[in-house]
Amino acid sequence: MLITKADGTTQQFDPTKLERSLRRAGARNGDVASVLAKVEERLTPGVTTREIYASAFDILKHLGGPIATRYTLRAAIQELGPTGFPFEDYIARLFQYEGYETLVRQNLQGACALHEIDVVGRRGDKVFIGEVKFHKDPGYKSDLQTALYSYARFLDVLDSKVCAEDICGINTLKIITNTKFTQAMLEYSLCKGIELHSWGFPRGDASLEALVEKYQMYPITILASLSEHHKILLMQRGIVLCKDLIEKRTSLPEYKIPEKIIAAAVAEAEALFAQQIP
């Protein structure tokens, strides 16, 4: 069965990809088998990956519990907009969990120009500047042009420091996106030593997907209890993660959010952490 990917290309339906996404959300063997069987019954030639995952989500909702919510994690990250600033803050928090001290939207004077850097991180003597690319369209891929101008910026600030200490010199460039990279960009970045993090790349525990799951970095956009208006309101005030929502729940009424909605959102957020993923 040929299906249509987010970027418009077609490929054979691979049930193992759907199975992996279900297991990452916490679905157990019986539920995985049930969802796979029902989704395959609904397949038609040319169906899009978005329609397949929407079908799986619909089935998961009827199973109850937080699994359906976790399953929407990637879509929730794509809602960290529209400016892209919440996604930069999100990435900064992610690397804090990795042991880095991070700053966002920093102006660094290079040899030839002043640059605004999306994220700066320091862990020991490893200091990185990060280019953070946020895209609402899941089919959009960051391309070679992004790697070229990011690397030019990196070369220009190599003699700069992110703090006054001797070990604060910049030595690493990272490019992070919520979608994917083109093959040309992957090849260029490998050649130049650029560290890339995207959804599913690199394989293993350093991809954006793996890091988010490792640290349970659930954004508040994953919560069905909150309207889009309330999500934007909270993100504008620095509440980007479900963990933030739980920790700061007592201060939320001052944002003019009804107590009933706060209680439902906090309960939904707490359920995400209560059930261990097998």
Residue pairs with C-beta under 8 A, 6 or more apart in sequence:
1 12
1 13
1 43
1 45
1 47
2 10
2 11
2 12
2 13
2 45
2 46
3 10
3 11
3 12
3 13
3 43
3 46
3 47
3 48
3 49
3 52
4 10
4 46
4 47
4 48
4 49
5 11
5 48
5 49
5 139
6 48
6 49
6 50
6 137
6 138
6 139
7 139
7 140
7 141
8 139
10 46
13 43
13 52
15 36
15 40
18 35
18 36
18 39
18 52
18 53
18 56
19 32
19 36
21 53
21 56
21 71
22 31
22 32
22 35
22 36
22 56
22 60
22 71
23 32
23 278
24 70
24 209
24 213
24 277
25 60
25 67
25 68
25 70
25 71
25 73
25 277
26 66
26 67
26 70
26 275
26 276
26 277
26 278
27 35
27 60
27 67
28 278
31 60
31 63
31 67
34 59
35 56
35 59
35 60
38 55
38 59
39 52
39 55
39 56
39 59
42 55
43 52
50 138
53 71
56 71
57 68
57 71
57 72
60 67
60 68
60 71
61 68
65 271
65 275
66 268
66 271
66 272
66 274
66 275
67 275
69 222
69 223
69 224
69 268
69 271
69 272
70 218
70 222
70 272
70 277
72 222
73 212
73 213
73 218
73 222
74 138
74 178
74 199
74 209
75 138
76 218
76 219
76 221
76 222
77 87
77 90
77 178
77 212
77 219
77 221
78 135
78 136
78 138
78 178
79 219
79 221
79 231
80 86
80 87
80 90
80 134
80 178
80 219
80 221
80 235
80 240
81 87
81 134
81 136
82 136
84 132
84 134
85 104
85 105
86 219
86 235
86 240
87 132
87 134
87 178
88 104
88 105
88 118
88 119
88 132
88 134
89 104
89 238
89 240
90 217
90 219
90 240
90 241
91 118
91 119
91 130
91 132
91 176
92 102
92 103
92 104
92 119
92 121
93 102
93 217
93 240
93 241
94 208
94 211
94 212
94 215
94 217
95 102
95 119
95 121
95 130
96 102
97 211
97 214
97 215
97 217
98 123
98 211
99 123
100 121
100 122
100 123
100 128
101 121
101 122
101 123
102 119
102 120
102 121
102 122
103 119
103 120
103 121
103 162
104 118
104 119
104 120
105 116
105 117
105 118
106 116
106 117
106 120
106 162
107 114
107 115
107 116
107 117
108 114
108 115
108 117
108 120
108 129
108 157
108 160
108 162
109 115
109 157
109 160
110 153
110 156
110 157
110 159
110 160
111 156
111 157
111 159
112 156
113 156
115 153
115 156
115 157
117 129
117 130
117 153
117 157
118 130
118 131
118 132
119 129
119 130
119 132
119 174
119 176
120 127
120 128
120 129
120 130
120 162
121 127
121 128
121 130
121 174
122 128
122 162
122 163
122 168
124 167
125 167
125 171
126 171
126 172
127 162
127 167
127 168
127 169
127 170
127 171
127 172
128 170
128 171
128 172
128 173
128 174
128 195
129 153
129 154
129 157
129 170
129 172
129 173
129 174
130 173
130 174
130 175
130 176
131 146
131 150
131 153
131 173
131 174
131 175
131 176
132 176
132 177
133 142
133 146
133 175
133 176
133 177
133 178
133 179
134 177
134 178
135 142
135 177
135 178
135 179
137 179
138 179
139 179
140 179
141 179
141 180
141 181
141 182
141 185
142 175
142 177
142 179
142 180
142 181
142 182
142 185
142 198
143 181
143 182
143 184
143 185
144 182
144 184
144 185
144 188
146 175
146 185
147 175
147 185
147 188
147 189
147 192
147 194
148 188
150 173
150 175
150 194
151 173
151 192
151 194
154 170
154 173
154 194
157 170
158 169
158 170
159 169
160 169
160 170
161 168
161 169
161 170
162 168
162 170
172 195
173 192
173 193
173 194
173 195
174 194
174 195
174 196
174 197
175 181
175 189
175 194
175 195
175 196
175 197
176 196
176 197
176 198
176 208
177 197
177 198
177 199
177 208
178 198
178 199
178 208
179 198
179 199
180 198
180 199
180 200
180 201
181 189
181 196
181 198
181 201
185 196
186 196
186 201
188 194
189 195
189 196
196 202
197 206
197 207
197 208
197 211
198 207
198 208
199 207
199 208
199 209
200 207
200 209
201 207
201 208
204 210
205 211
205 214
211 217
213 277
216 243
216 272
216 273
217 241
218 241
218 242
218 243
218 269
218 272
219 240
219 241
219 242
220 226
220 231
220 234
220 235
220 239
220 240
220 241
220 242
220 244
220 245
220 265
220 269
221 231
222 242
222 272
223 231
223 242
223 245
223 265
223 268
223 269
224 268
225 261
225 264
225 265
225 267
225 268
226 234
226 261
226 265
227 261
230 257
230 261
230 265
233 255
233 257
234 240
234 245
234 252
234 255
234 257
237 255
238 244
239 245
239 248
242 269
242 272
242 273
243 269
245 252
245 265
245 266
245 269
246 266
246 269
246 270
249 262
249 266
252 262
253 259
253 262
